[in-house]
Each structure stands twice: as structure tokens, then as C-alpha cells.
Amino acid sequence: MTAPPPSLWLDGLESPIEPARPLTHDIEADVAIVGAGFTGLWAAYYLKRARPDARVAIVEKEFAGFGASGRNGGWASALLPTSLATLARENGREAALAFDAAMRSSVDELIRAAGDIGADAHIAKGGTVVVARTALQLERARASARDAAEWGLGKRIVFLDQAAAKARLNATGTLGGTYTPDCAAIQPARLVRALAAAVTDLGVRLYEGTTATSIAPQRVTTAGGTISAAHVIRATEGYTARLPGYKRDVAPVYSLMIATAPLSDAQWQDIGLAQRETFSDHRHLIVYGQRTADGRMVFGGRGAPYHYASATRPEFDTHAGVFAKLHATLVDMFPVLADAPITHRWGGALGIARDWHASVGLDAETGIGWAGGYVGDGVTTTNLAGRTLRDLILREDTELTRLPWVGHRSRRWEVEPLRWLGANAGLTGMSAADAEERLTGRPSVIARALAPLLGGH
């Protein structure tokens, strides 16, 4: 099998990864967790902190942090894939605002917990700047700020005029933008590996190199042995489709990234990001970036195809065409980087539920719990999910267990080939929508037509 390219984050660990021993025999536990990414590890961490005597076991096919947790954009943000309007329509205004507040406080909780476990994760809470580089993008920026104000969140998402936007991020053609303080740039692989060490120190049994072949009430089956447990937690995100019975629950979509060599002070003076703000722009096809602690530019985006039957394979982590477009977009935004060497190219699968609605829950009858569907906004959301799973497992009625994503059930994705056709239509359509707007100077008809497929976004 082709090995995935190392992300900048995994390549930047202080020592080589030495996977824990695999499961080789049947065991018993109170809680069995499938997946040693952020979701599974945070759940184990908070549960063991609350109940030190709880017997917790985690199985992971590769190593802790192998998936999106070690390959993401390095944003610990308060973003949600589901809009406040959608949440309010389904659950009421107060519930929507409670969820928003929980996400914002989770950014600070993640930073606090990272300090507790001694994670040197290069965290800088510089917020997020989203620039507008066309007149239509500028109107979307104004609309975003107006919408935030109508929700009483005007201090959390503010409109930036041209001078203020360029002072934070001097991208070409910047006309204005928006800014939120609720995001931290992090080195995610350092955090996830420190978290894995912390949970093992707390007594969690972590079995890496152990593939879960099925989950069922009170049972996780692997090639090396079976775990019998009162609670089974699925924390598999973009790899969920590999589990029998879950093929259509979460669609894996790939996001790819590039990283430059460390830049000079003069280059950074030209670009900005003095507070290590994370950044994006108001185009339709998502791009994102950050300034790393060692002065690199990291830049990523969507555009890689969805693969038939929700397949996830290491060779999908690279796509020459997408990497070339990312580099071209980066240089278009920051011409000073035209000759900057690209040292890393990598990618990975993120998980998307059919209604673009993240969820967490625990079925009282079967004892099977889950969390996921983060649509790439999972670094902070996993922390909230871990604390929520703790409360659900302990049967505690808390503010977290009353949040509107708890117990949410997304409808399943369509059967193939409809899933393949729809997912790729959405991905290519967003790129076409940006081209349409450049040509016509009017809001994209394509984007409006695709909105229902993309959860109303």
C-alpha cells in the first residue's frame, strides 16, 4: 500500500512515533472507543479525569493522530458546519446561541487543557481574518457582519474596511473583510500526540495498529481480539464508511494542503498575520491558511474529488492538479511567495454528514455512542464532543448534553452512483461558482442551485 505523505505537522514532531502495542486478546472494559483521533482521545481524557476508576480502551488502525487530527489546517476555531439560522429553525434561537457560546468557550477550554497536559502545540489565539477580494465577496463580508449583529454577536464577527483588513492580511485586491477573535492557530499533531500520552498516563489502554472490523452493542471486534464493554463509542469521522453498516453515514471528502519553507521577516512584513491569525477569503470554494510558529505559510483548500463508494486510500492524499491550483492561488494572493520553496504537500479525509450537521450522541438501549460530521471544523468541536460524551456516558444532565447537536440523526447519503455524482457536483460546482462570479460580476446562480446539497451553505 502507498504510504501517505507526511503532513508538516507530523513531520514536525520532536521524536519519531512509536505505536503502542496492538490488541492481541479478548478484553473487558467499561468504555471501548474506536478511533484515536481528537474525538476519541478527548472523550477518554475527560472521562478518566471524572472517573479515574473507569476502564477505557481505545483501538486505532494506524497510530493516534494518523487521520485528520494530524493533518488538518491547524485551526482551533468556533466554526460550525451548520448555520445559526438552521439550528434556530430546528431547535429555537436560544438553543442555537447556546451552541455558538459553547463552541467559543471550547476554544479556550482546548487551550487550557493543552496546557494541563504539557502539549507544546505552538498555540496562538490570533483569531481569523477573512478577506474580500471582489465586490461580491465584499458584500458577503458585510452580510456576514450584519447577520452576526442580528444574533447579538456583533463583537464576535466584525466588518473590516480595506485599511483594517490589509493591516491584518495584505492579500492582493483586498477590499475589506471580517474578523473574529475566536480561533487559535495550533500545531495539531503535537497536540494529538501529547493527548495520546496523557490518556495512557491516566490509565487508558491504547491499542494502535489494531483495526476494528465491526462494532455492535457492547462489543468491538478486531482481528486481534474482542473488547466487551457497556459503552462503545464510534470516533472514526472520515473513515466511518469502512465499518460494516456505516457505509452511507458519513461521506469522506479530501482536503489538501501545502507548506512553504520558513519565510523571511521582510516577506512576513509584506503579508501580515502579525498575531498569527488564521485566514481565508470570501470565495465559494474553501481555502484556508495560517502562519506557523517557525514562520512558514501553510495553505490548503478543497477541490480534490470524492471517491466512489466512500473509498479512503493513502494515494488519495495527493493530487497534483489540486496542489498546483493551491500554489497558484497562494501566489495570486501573495506574489511575494512566487519563489518560496514548497517543502510539504499532503492531504486527508474529512467527514460530512448528509445535512452538513455535526452530531454527538449515545443510544441508551444499545450503549453505542458517536461523534463526528465536523466538515473540517473539528479541532475545537472534538473537544466539546469529548466532554459531551463524558456526560452522556455518566448519565449526567448538563448544559452540554442539552445542546442541539446531541442526539441529532442525519439522514443517510444516497446510494451509489448518486452519492458520487452529487458529492463531486458540489465540489466542482463551487469552483465553477467563483469563475461565474468573476465573469458576470453577479452572485453565482450555480452556488444558489447547489446550496441545498451543501446543507444550505
JOMO-V608027 format. One record per residue. PSI is psi in whole degrees, 0 to 359 (NA if undefined). OMEGA is omega in whole degrees, -180 to 180 (none if undefined). NEAR is the number of other ideal C-beta (glycine too) atoms within 12 Angstrom. Layout:
# JOMO-V608027
psi:PSI omega:OMEGA near:NEAR
psi:PSI omega:OMEGA near:NEAR
This chain:
# JOMO-V608027
psi:141 omega:178 near:10
psi:130 omega:179 near:10
psi:141 omega:179 near:14
psi:149 omega:177 near:30
psi:142 omega:-180 near:28
psi:134 omega:173 near:28
psi:159 omega:174 near:40
psi:321 omega:-176 near:39
psi:310 omega:-180 near:42
psi:327 omega:178 near:38
psi:342 omega:-176 near:25
psi:14 omega:176 near:30
psi:151 omega:-176 near:30
psi:336 omega:-180 near:17
psi:155 omega:180 near:13
psi:149 omega:178 near:11
psi:127 omega:174 near:27
psi:98 omega:-174 near:14
psi:145 omega:175 near:22
psi:165 omega:-177 near:27
psi:149 omega:176 near:19
psi:165 omega:175 near:24
psi:131 omega:-177 near:32
psi:3 omega:-179 near:16
psi:168 omega:178 near:17
psi:140 omega:177 near:18
psi:168 omega:175 near:25
psi:148 omega:179 near:20
psi:166 omega:171 near:36
psi:322 omega:-180 near:30
psi:127 omega:175 near:44
psi:128 omega:-178 near:50
psi:131 omega:177 near:52
psi:112 omega:-180 near:47
psi:118 omega:-180 near:54
psi:50 omega:167 near:50
psi:195 omega:-178 near:54
psi:317 omega:-177 near:53
psi:305 omega:-177 near:53
psi:322 omega:-178 near:52
psi:318 omega:177 near:49
psi:320 omega:179 near:48
psi:314 omega:179 near:49
psi:319 omega:-178 near:51
psi:308 omega:-177 near:48
psi:328 omega:178 near:44
psi:315 omega:-180 near:40
psi:329 omega:176 near:36
psi:325 omega:-180 near:26
psi:321 omega:-178 near:25
psi:86 omega:-177 near:23
psi:335 omega:-178 near:16
psi:355 omega:-180 near:13
psi:135 omega:177 near:30
psi:111 omega:-176 near:26
psi:132 omega:178 near:44
psi:140 omega:178 near:44
psi:134 omega:173 near:51
psi:141 omega:-177 near:50
psi:129 omega:-177 near:45
psi:319 omega:-177 near:31
psi:261 omega:175 near:33
psi:160 omega:-178 near:34
psi:124 omega:-179 near:47
psi:8 omega:-179 near:43
psi:322 omega:-174 near:39
psi:219 omega:-175 near:47
psi:332 omega:-178 near:52
psi:334 omega:179 near:52
psi:6 omega:-174 near:44
psi:10 omega:-173 near:46
psi:186 omega:-176 near:49
psi:355 omega:179 near:47
psi:29 omega:175 near:49
psi:119 omega:167 near:45
psi:88 omega:-171 near:49
psi:172 omega:175 near:44
psi:16 omega:-179 near:37
psi:146 omega:173 near:37
psi:145 omega:177 near:37
psi:342 omega:-179 near:37
psi:131 omega:-177 near:38
psi:158 omega:176 near:27
psi:323 omega:180 near:35
psi:318 omega:179 near:22
psi:315 omega:179 near:29
psi:318 omega:-180 near:34
psi:321 omega:179 near:22
psi:325 omega:-177 near:16
psi:330 omega:-170 near:24
psi:353 omega:-179 near:25
psi:155 omega:-176 near:17
psi:316 omega:-177 near:20
psi:321 omega:179 near:19
psi:319 omega:179 near:25
psi:315 omega:180 near:28
psi:327 omega:177 near:25
psi:320 omega:179 near:27
psi:315 omega:179 near:42
psi:315 omega:180 near:36
psi:322 omega:179 near:26
psi:322 omega:178 near:35
psi:318 omega:-180 near:44
psi:318 omega:179 near:32
psi:335 omega:180 near:23
psi:333 omega:175 near:39
psi:313 omega:180 near:39
psi:325 omega:178 near:25
psi:319 omega:178 near:29
psi:316 omega:179 near:44
psi:318 omega:179 near:28
psi:313 omega:-178 near:18
psi:323 omega:177 near:34
psi:321 omega:176 near:36
psi:321 omega:-180 near:17
psi:322 omega:-177 near:19
psi:3 omega:177 near:30
psi:31 omega:-179 near:16
psi:121 omega:175 near:33
psi:75 omega:-171 near:21
psi:16 omega:174 near:38
psi:45 omega:-174 near:34
psi:133 omega:175 near:34
psi:115 omega:-179 near:27
psi:81 omega:-179 near:30
psi:359 omega:-179 near:33
psi:189 omega:-179 near:35
psi:131 omega:172 near:44
psi:131 omega:178 near:44
psi:109 omega:-174 near:41
psi:155 omega:174 near:43
psi:126 omega:-173 near:36
psi:4 omega:172 near:35
psi:166 omega:179 near:32
psi:322 omega:179 near:20
psi:320 omega:177 near:28
psi:324 omega:179 near:34
psi:321 omega:178 near:29
psi:324 omega:176 near:22
psi:323 omega:177 near:34
psi:314 omega:179 near:38
psi:318 omega:-179 near:25
psi:321 omega:179 near:21
psi:316 omega:179 near:33
psi:320 omega:178 near:31
psi:318 omega:180 near:18
psi:318 omega:179 near:22
psi:319 omega:180 near:28
psi:321 omega:179 near:18
psi:334 omega:177 near:17
psi:1 omega:-177 near:25
psi:22 omega:-176 near:17
psi:27 omega:-176 near:26
psi:334 omega:178 near:18
psi:348 omega:-178 near:16
psi:329 omega:176 near:30
psi:109 omega:-174 near:36
psi:146 omega:176 near:29
psi:139 omega:177 near:32
psi:131 omega:172 near:33
psi:180 omega:-173 near:22
psi:314 omega:-177 near:22
psi:317 omega:-179 near:13
psi:321 omega:180 near:23
psi:314 omega:-179 near:34
psi:333 omega:178 near:25
psi:330 omega:178 near:24
psi:318 omega:-176 near:35
psi:111 omega:-175 near:43
psi:60 omega:177 near:31
psi:148 omega:-179 near:43
psi:142 omega:175 near:23
psi:11 omega:-177 near:26
psi:127 omega:179 near:34
psi:341 omega:-177 near:29
psi:203 omega:179 near:37
psi:196 omega:177 near:43
psi:159 omega:179 near:45
psi:138 omega:171 near:36
psi:140 omega:178 near:38
psi:353 omega:-169 near:25
psi:59 omega:175 near:37
psi:143 omega:175 near:43
psi:138 omega:170 near:40
psi:134 omega:-179 near:40
psi:164 omega:168 near:44
psi:95 omega:-169 near:43
psi:326 omega:-179 near:48
psi:323 omega:177 near:42
psi:323 omega:179 near:35
psi:315 omega:-176 near:47
psi:324 omega:179 near:49
psi:323 omega:175 near:42
psi:323 omega:178 near:36
psi:321 omega:177 near:46
psi:319 omega:178 near:41
psi:322 omega:-179 near:29
psi:318 omega:-178 near:29
psi:325 omega:177 near:38
psi:325 omega:176 near:28
psi:331 omega:179 near:19
psi:355 omega:178 near:28
psi:6 omega:176 near:23
psi:137 omega:176 near:39
psi:111 omega:-179 near:34
psi:121 omega:180 near:39
psi:104 omega:177 near:40
psi:165 omega:-176 near:32
psi:30 omega:-176 near:25
psi:113 omega:-177 near:37
psi:123 omega:172 near:26
psi:121 omega:-179 near:42
psi:340 omega:175 near:23
psi:154 omega:170 near:23
psi:148 omega:-178 near:37
psi:168 omega:177 near:25
psi:122 omega:176 near:20
psi:22 omega:-178 near:23
psi:133 omega:168 near:27
psi:123 omega:-179 near:45
psi:131 omega:175 near:26
psi:169 omega:179 near:31
psi:334 omega:-177 near:19
psi:347 omega:-178 near:23
psi:172 omega:-179 near:27
psi:139 omega:174 near:28
psi:122 omega:174 near:38
psi:126 omega:-175 near:23
psi:148 omega:178 near:35
psi:325 omega:180 near:28
psi:136 omega:177 near:40
psi:123 omega:-177 near:42
psi:124 omega:177 near:49
psi:116 omega:-179 near:47
psi:57 omega:-169 near:48
psi:350 omega:174 near:43
psi:243 omega:-174 near:50
psi:348 omega:-180 near:45
psi:12 omega:-176 near:41
psi:324 omega:-176 near:41
psi:345 omega:178 near:34
psi:340 omega:-178 near:31
psi:133 omega:177 near:34
psi:132 omega:179 near:15
psi:355 omega:-177 near:16
psi:19 omega:-173 near:30
psi:326 omega:-173 near:24
psi:12 omega:-177 near:26
psi:317 omega:-177 near:33
psi:129 omega:178 near:45
psi:126 omega:177 near:48
psi:124 omega:177 near:45
psi:138 omega:-173 near:45
psi:139 omega:173 near:42
psi:135 omega:-175 near:44
psi:155 omega:-175 near:44
psi:156 omega:172 near:52
psi:158 omega:177 near:41
psi:140 omega:177 near:42
psi:169 omega:166 near:36
psi:163 omega:176 near:21
psi:135 omega:-177 near:21
psi:163 omega:179 near:29
psi:163 omega:176 near:18
psi:322 omega:-180 near:11
psi:320 omega:177 near:10
psi:318 omega:180 near:25
psi:327 omega:176 near:27
psi:326 omega:177 near:15
psi:321 omega:-175 near:24
psi:314 omega:-176 near:40
psi:223 omega:-178 near:31
psi:42 omega:-177 near:38
psi:332 omega:179 near:19
psi:16 omega:-176 near:24
psi:41 omega:173 near:37
psi:142 omega:165 near:39
psi:159 omega:-175 near:46
psi:160 omega:175 near:46
psi:188 omega:168 near:42
psi:175 omega:-171 near:40
psi:30 omega:173 near:39
psi:174 omega:180 near:36
psi:314 omega:-180 near:38
psi:119 omega:-170 near:36
psi:131 omega:166 near:38
psi:157 omega:-176 near:40
psi:155 omega:-180 near:39
psi:173 omega:176 near:41
psi:162 omega:173 near:47
psi:122 omega:-176 near:35
psi:167 omega:-179 near:39
psi:331 omega:179 near:25
psi:17 omega:170 near:22
psi:22 omega:174 near:24
psi:157 omega:168 near:38
psi:124 omega:176 near:46
psi:131 omega:-173 near:49
psi:134 omega:-178 near:46
psi:177 omega:179 near:45
psi:171 omega:178 near:39
psi:181 omega:179 near:40
psi:338 omega:176 near:35
psi:147 omega:-175 near:38
psi:152 omega:166 near:28
psi:140 omega:-176 near:38
psi:140 omega:-173 near:26
psi:139 omega:177 near:22
psi:28 omega:178 near:22
psi:36 omega:-179 near:35
psi:143 omega:173 near:25
psi:118 omega:179 near:38
psi:152 omega:-177 near:24
psi:325 omega:-178 near:23
psi:344 omega:177 near:18
psi:349 omega:-179 near:30
psi:353 omega:177 near:36
psi:147 omega:177 near:29
psi:105 omega:-173 near:28
psi:320 omega:-178 near:15
psi:318 omega:180 near:16
psi:318 omega:178 near:33
psi:320 omega:180 near:29
psi:319 omega:179 near:19
psi:322 omega:177 near:25
psi:316 omega:-180 near:41
psi:318 omega:179 near:31
psi:320 omega:179 near:22
psi:319 omega:179 near:34
psi:314 omega:-179 near:36
psi:325 omega:177 near:24
psi:321 omega:179 near:22
psi:326 omega:-175 near:34
psi:83 omega:-178 near:35
psi:336 omega:179 near:19
psi:345 omega:-179 near:24
psi:10 omega:-176 near:35
psi:323 omega:-177 near:18
psi:8 omega:-180 near:15
psi:127 omega:180 near:28
psi:140 omega:173 near:17
psi:116 omega:-175 near:27
psi:336 omega:-176 near:24
psi:140 omega:173 near:32
psi:126 omega:-178 near:33
psi:176 omega:178 near:40
psi:183 omega:179 near:43
psi:167 omega:-176 near:45
psi:135 omega:170 near:45
psi:165 omega:-174 near:43
psi:134 omega:180 near:50
psi:121 omega:172 near:46
psi:160 omega:-174 near:37
psi:327 omega:179 near:30
psi:14 omega:180 near:31
psi:40 omega:-175 near:37
psi:109 omega:175 near:39
psi:153 omega:-179 near:43
psi:158 omega:174 near:43
psi:145 omega:-179 near:44
psi:172 omega:178 near:33
psi:120 omega:179 near:33
psi:116 omega:-175 near:23
psi:329 omega:-177 near:15
psi:316 omega:-176 near:9
psi:338 omega:-175 near:20
psi:8 omega:180 near:29
psi:126 omega:178 near:34
psi:168 omega:-178 near:43
psi:164 omega:169 near:44
psi:142 omega:179 near:49
psi:197 omega:-175 near:51
psi:40 omega:-172 near:46
psi:347 omega:-180 near:46
psi:39 omega:176 near:39
psi:358 omega:179 near:43
psi:49 omega:-166 near:43
psi:348 omega:-173 near:49
psi:311 omega:177 near:52
psi:320 omega:-176 near:46
psi:327 omega:178 near:49
psi:326 omega:178 near:50
psi:315 omega:176 near:46
psi:320 omega:179 near:49
psi:318 omega:-180 near:51
psi:317 omega:179 near:46
psi:325 omega:179 near:38
psi:317 omega:177 near:45
psi:320 omega:176 near:46
psi:310 omega:-177 near:37
psi:322 omega:179 near:29
psi:317 omega:179 near:36
psi:321 omega:-179 near:40
psi:1 omega:177 near:27
psi:42 omega:179 near:17
psi:133 omega:177 near:20
psi:107 omega:-176 near:12
psi:174 omega:175 near:22
psi:326 omega:-179 near:20
psi:317 omega:-177 near:32
psi:349 omega:178 near:28
psi:1 omega:178 near:21
psi:150 omega:-170 near:38
psi:352 omega:176 near:35
psi:350 omega:-178 near:42
psi:124 omega:180 near:34
psi:2 omega:179 near:22
psi:137 omega:179 near:30
psi:112 omega:176 near:19
psi:145 omega:175 near:30
psi:158 omega:-175 near:16
psi:155 omega:175 near:22
psi:157 omega:179 near:35
psi:159 omega:175 near:20
psi:159 omega:176 near:15
psi:147 omega:9 near:21
psi:6 omega:-177 near:15
psi:322 omega:-180 near:20
psi:316 omega:180 near:31
psi:315 omega:-179 near:25
psi:315 omega:-177 near:20
psi:314 omega:-178 near:25
psi:316 omega:-179 near:37
psi:332 omega:174 near:28
psi:320 omega:178 near:25
psi:317 omega:-178 near:38
psi:314 omega:-180 near:33
psi:330 omega:-179 near:25
psi:324 omega:180 near:30
psi:324 omega:176 near:33
psi:319 omega:178 near:32
psi:327 omega:180 near:26
psi:320 omega:178 near:34
psi:319 omega:178 near:33
psi:320 omega:178 near:19
psi:315 omega:-179 near:26
psi:325 omega:178 near:30
psi:324 omega:-178 near:21
psi:320 omega:-173 near:15
psi:335 omega:-175 near:18
psi:15 omega:180 near:13
psi:156 omega:178 near:17
psi:140 omega:-172 near:23
psi:127 omega:172 near:29
psi:324 omega:-180 near:17
psi:314 omega:-179 near:27
psi:319 omega:180 near:31
psi:321 omega:-179 near:20
psi:327 omega:-178 near:19
psi:350 omega:-176 near:28
psi:317 omega:179 near:22
psi:327 omega:179 near:18
psi:332 omega:-175 near:31
psi:33 omega:176 near:36
psi:25 omega:178 near:28
psi:3 omega:-178 near:21
psi:NA omega:none near:29
